[in-house]
Amino acid sequence: MLPPANRLKHRNDFSAVYRKGIRRNSNHLSLRALRKPKTAGSPTAADSLQPTRTGISISLKVSKSAVVRNRIKRQIRSALRELLPRLKFGWDLVIVVRPIAQECNYAKILQELEQLLVEAEVLNGN
């Protein structure tokens, strides 16, 4: 599991990312990314320390089987844990799984996720 501070949990947060976020697409995944709004009281100090939160959206169109959907979610969470130290602070991310992702292995998911995060400029080059 991802640390609680790095999880996007609430419906309102997901909706905001869908409405206002940028989109990046690959063959098996789609990324929606939204930079968190700055707070009025603090210009940059607190905002730069807010962790990036991620959520995963996978529909029944991917597979009717919960076992298959949960396996894909576990693989994506594992890839996110690997990339977490390189993520910039202050972003909300939603990873949308496409139906064709059912045939993906972990290495392909990691590669596509890393590519999407670089395109969205969320991943540091370190």
C-alpha positions in Angstrom: 0.0 0.0 0.0 1.0 3.6 -0.5 1.5 5.7 2.6 -1.8 7.4 3.7 -0.4 10.9 2.8 0.1 9.8 -0.8 -3.4 8.4 -1.4 -6.2 10.3 -3.2 -9.4 9.1 -1.4 -12.3 11.4 -1.7 -14.8 11.7 -4.6 -14.4 15.5 -4.7 -10.6 15.2 -5.1 -11.0 12.7 -8.0 -13.7 15.0 -9.6 -11.4 18.1 -9.4 -8.6 16.2 -11.1 -10.9 15.0 -13.9 -12.3 18.5 -14.4 -9.2 20.7 -14.2 -6.3 18.3 -14.7 -4.0 17.8 -17.7 -4.2 14.5 -19.6 -1.5 12.3 -20.8 -2.2 8.9 -22.6 -0.4 5.8 -23.4 -1.6 2.5 -24.9 -2.6 0.9 -21.6 -2.9 3.8 -19.1 -4.1 7.3 -19.0 -2.9 9.9 -16.5 -4.8 12.9 -15.2 -2.6 15.3 -13.2 -3.6 18.5 -11.3 -1.2 20.8 -9.4 -2.7 21.5 -6.0 -3.9 25.1 -5.6 -1.7 27.3 -3.5 -3.1 28.3 -0.1 -3.7 32.0 0.6 -1.8 32.2 3.9 1.5 30.7 2.7 3.1 31.7 -0.6 5.3 28.6 -1.2 6.6 27.1 2.1 3.7 24.8 3.0 2.7 24.2 -0.6 6.1 22.8 -1.6 5.9 20.3 1.3 2.5 18.8 0.4 3.0 15.2 -0.9 1.8 14.1 -4.2 -1.4 12.1 -3.9 -2.4 9.3 -6.3 -5.6 7.4 -7.1 -6.4 4.6 -9.4 -9.5 4.3 -11.5 -10.3 0.9 -13.1 -13.7 0.1 -14.4 -15.6 -3.1 -15.2 -14.8 -2.6 -18.8 -11.3 -3.7 -18.1 -12.5 -7.0 -16.7 -15.6 -8.3 -15.0 -13.4 -10.3 -12.7 -12.4 -8.5 -9.5 -9.4 -10.7 -9.2 -8.0 -9.3 -12.5 -8.8 -5.7 -11.7 -7.2 -6.0 -8.2 -4.1 -7.6 -9.7 -3.7 -4.6 -12.1 -4.2 -2.2 -9.2 -1.6 -4.0 -7.1 0.9 -3.8 -10.0 0.2 0.0 -10.4 0.6 0.6 -6.7 3.9 -1.3 -6.6 5.1 0.8 -9.6 4.0 4.0 -7.8 5.9 3.0 -4.6 9.0 2.5 -6.7 8.6 6.0 -8.4 7.4 7.8 -5.2 10.8 9.2 -4.2 11.2 10.8 -7.6 7.8 12.5 -7.7 7.6 16.2 -7.4 5.5 17.6 -4.4 2.1 19.3 -4.7 0.3 17.2 -7.4 -2.9 15.1 -7.4 -2.7 12.2 -9.9 -5.4 9.8 -11.2 -4.2 6.8 -13.2 -7.0 5.5 -15.4 -6.6 1.9 -16.6 -7.7 1.1 -20.2 -9.4 -2.2 -21.1 -6.3 -3.4 -23.1 -4.2 -3.3 -19.9 -5.3 -6.7 -19.0 -2.6 -8.2 -21.1 0.2 -6.0 -19.5 2.9 -7.3 -17.2 4.5 -5.4 -14.4 7.5 -4.2 -16.4 5.3 -2.7 -19.1 3.1 -0.9 -16.5 6.2 0.5 -14.8 7.6 1.7 -18.1 4.3 3.4 -19.3 3.7 5.0 -15.9 7.1 6.4 -15.8 6.8 7.8 -19.3 3.4 9.4 -18.5 4.8 11.0 -15.4 7.8 12.4 -17.3 5.4 13.8 -20.0 3.3 15.5 -17.4 6.5 16.9 -15.8 5.6 15.3 -12.4 8.6 13.1 -12.3 12.1 14.5 -11.4 14.9 13.4 -13.5 17.0 12.4 -10.5 
